[in-house]
Amino acid sequence: TVKRAIENIKKREEAQRKAREETERKVKEEAQRKAREETERKIKEEAQRKAREEAERKAIKKKLLDKVSNWKLLFCELHYNYLLNYYPTTCNFEATQDEWDDRWIVWNFKNTPGKTSVTAHDRVLKSVIPQIKAKLQSTFGNYLLTQITLVCIPASSEEKTRARYEEFSTRLCSETGMINAYNHMHVISASQEKKFGGTGITAKNVDFESGYFNGKYVLLFDDVITKGESMLRFKNKMESLGATVIAGFSIGRTKHERE
């Protein structure tokens, strides 16, 4: 009887142990199931988020490119716009007063040290920034402008780039909501200007902040578009860094004959 009682106790304890193990197994399996479901839910949500972002990115890109579709084309691949015709002094005709005024707008905007003054440069900024702002707002609208990164094509040296673009880019981006790339690229080696027989600034002369331009929608800006080679070089560079170049813009477009 005692032996039977002991066996019954052992059987009961064994049954209770198995019951606990079964309960623990089920709890563990349930926890694992929930963990798998949570992981799958997060993966699904992340995939949906990325899909939404990609769809939004494509929609914004399409809208931006559509907005400039009626702008002129440079090398049949880059839409661009500008404020005025720039007739250089090498033209074989006598410039009118208005044409001289436009020349001075370009020269004072360039703000080349020793060739103009801070006052003249500031006066030009007060004139051209509202014009550029109005053109960009009428083209893109306020919201799309906030999606654009302004990239000013550097001058032949860091000093000239700072004099020409630092204040300009700060003011224009502040007034339009564009993203300012000025502090994310720097001239690391000076180049000889084209008018002195050089090749002008190239992407090789500039250090670009790693990763910054990837995914950006870029508006390239130059003081004057002549042949457009600088625009094309920097368009190619921006695209190699992962950006989408929407268009180019400038103060002047070089002309040698009156339209």
LINBEL-V588028 format. One record per helix or strand of 2 or more residues. SS is the DSSP state (@ for helix, = for strand). FROM is the first residue (numbers start at 1). TO is the last residue. If there is no record, write none. Layout:
ss:SS from:FROM to:TO
ss:SS from:FROM to:TO
This chain:
ss:@ from:2 to:67
ss:= from:72 to:74
ss:= from:78 to:86
ss:@ from:97 to:110
ss:@ from:118 to:145
ss:= from:148 to:152
ss:@ from:158 to:176
ss:= from:179 to:180
ss:@ from:182 to:184
ss:= from:185 to:187
ss:@ from:194 to:196
ss:@ from:203 to:205
ss:= from:206 to:208
ss:= from:217 to:225
ss:@ from:229 to:240
ss:= from:244 to:254
